[in-house]
Amino acid sequence: MRLVIARCSVDYRGRLTAHLPVATRLLLVKADGSVLVHSDGGSYKPLNWMAPPCAMTKTDPDELQAEQGVVAVWRVVHAKTGDSLTVAIHELLHDSTHELGLDPGLVKDGVEAHLQELLADQIHTLGPGWSLVRREYMTAIGPVDILARDHTGASVAVEIKRRAEIDGVEQLTRYLELMNRDPLLAPVTGVLAAQAIRPQARTLAEDRGIRCVVIDYDALKGSDDAESRLF
């Protein structure tokens, strides 16, 4: 993990365009290649980012940028979409690198763990002809909640949340990118399953080809018969 604090401007170009004017920000460069731009606020959510697979190059500023006070330029390009994130650094305040090691992954709370168990036992909830391969399928960056096969026999990675937000989509995206490198699994599609899914998370997931499924926890437990309800 590389931590950089710098006065910088940031420009995103691709399916959308976005500009962050010059300000002091935290830049995170992770071992998986992702680059995230944070301000001193907004909780965990970055102001902008580039997810892997991507590559970063560092160049000297051109004449115009140098006149504007830029001392270095980072350009991060996504390998598949060609989207780019350009960080123009005006002043470098801190630059350090830290080895974090392998993360054991998120420890589920009781509800998420129970949801995983119930959905694994009733995998047909996701579609007729589906079968369970295993729960907690381990990858190099942590366990996928459920690995299943759909009615065609294709692999599906299922990430389970109580309330799905953008970070859940990013987590599943990282799993899918890694699993699709395995010829014994590929192609692997994704399902984000949750009791509630934020609209922003649904939009991002669907843009990445990830299916969103809202889980009825009571129905899975058998304490609520959805077919017998009046509403």
Secondary structure, DSSP 8 states (H G I E B T S, - for coil): -EEEEEEEEEEEESSS-EEEEEEEEEEEE-TTS-EEEE-S-STT--SEEE-SSEEEEEE---HHHHHTT--EEEEEEETTT--EEEEEEEEEEEEEE------------HHHHHHHHHHHHTGGGG-TT-EEEEEEEEETTEEEEEEEE-TTS-EEEEEEEEEE-HHHHHHHHHHHHHHTT-TTT-SEEEEEEEEEE-HHHHHHHHHTT-EEEE--HHHHHTS--GGG---
